[in-house]
Amino acid sequence: MAGKRTHGAHAVVTGAGSGIGEAFALELADRHGRVVCADIDLAAAERTVTKIKAAGAEAVAVPCDVADPDEVGELAAATRSWLGREPDLVINNAGVGAGGRVVGDSTLDEWRRTLGVNLWGVIHGCHEFLPAMRRQRTGGVINVASAAGFTAAPKMAAYNVSKAGVVSLSETLAAELSGSGVRVTVLCPTFVRTAIFGGELIDPGVGQLARKIAGVVGFSAERVARTTLDAHDRGRLYVVPQPDAQILWRAKRFLPTPYARIAGLLGRLVPDAGKKQERP
């Protein structure tokens, strides 16, 4: 598996019950892999497994709240038991959306849940699976971040911070694992056509706006998953799949001050859930 490592991979995917996670699981199965499908919603993970088995591949569903380190430890044990070995590929994908409130209006519980799933979930996955990969000097990790990790859009602080943390963690891992045989890839998309915009931590007005934008310029989850797996096979660290994400990536890096000013102006167009709640 030195070249196309994602082909025939023994893999574990978190958040595999829907969206990008489901797309990763189905694409890996199409590449003749065996897939552990983890999700906080076991029924959703089982639906993904049913699709994989219908296509003639092997998969198993495991319930897991990635924000809970004990549950991720149980996922790791279940993965090793079912595969009969360490996984070749770990995809830390599980995440929640959050947005619509400025800092101070978002509750601390919203911060804790967002960071717990989006950042700590990735940390827990890396903590459980990376030591064995490092010892075996082979394997791969794909961490799902977001363009929000580098764009710092207003009224999305908790989500931005969680995804920026995933980007930084992935960059650190790439440095630590350089020359070890273990590959690290971080995915940073903008709008993907999934159900994440309807999450309980997203203001309905913001979610509606995001769904409209995604319907026009968003990529399908299948396209994003396929692109990311191909990039991982080529040894790429960053995957910034959409043109708008690439423009924002370059603008933030090369024109940071003008970018910050424009972001502030655009932020005024985003509905403010906090202000709506203050109205009589």
Secondary structure as GFF3:
##gff-version 3
##sequence-region A 1 280
A	DSSP	beta_strand	10	14	.	.	.	ID=ss1
A	DSSP	alpha_helix	19	30	.	.	.	ID=ss2
A	DSSP	beta_strand	34	39	.	.	.	ID=ss3
A	DSSP	alpha_helix	42	54	.	.	.	ID=ss4
A	DSSP	beta_strand	58	63	.	.	.	ID=ss5
A	DSSP	alpha_helix	69	83	.	.	.	ID=ss6
A	DSSP	beta_strand	89	92	.	.	.	ID=ss7
A	DSSP	alpha_helix	108	118	.	.	.	ID=ss8
A	DSSP	alpha_helix	120	136	.	.	.	ID=ss9
A	DSSP	beta_strand	139	144	.	.	.	ID=ss10
A	DSSP	alpha_helix	148	151	.	.	.	ID=ss11
A	DSSP	alpha_helix	157	176	.	.	.	ID=ss12
A	DSSP	beta_strand	182	187	.	.	.	ID=ss13
A	DSSP	three_ten_helix	195	198	.	.	.	ID=ss14
A	DSSP	alpha_helix	204	217	.	.	.	ID=ss15
A	DSSP	alpha_helix	221	233	.	.	.	ID=ss16
A	DSSP	beta_strand	238	239	.	.	.	ID=ss17
A	DSSP	alpha_helix	243	254	.	.	.	ID=ss18
A	DSSP	alpha_helix	256	267	.	.	.	ID=ss19
A	DSSP	alpha_helix	273	278	.	.	.	ID=ss20
###
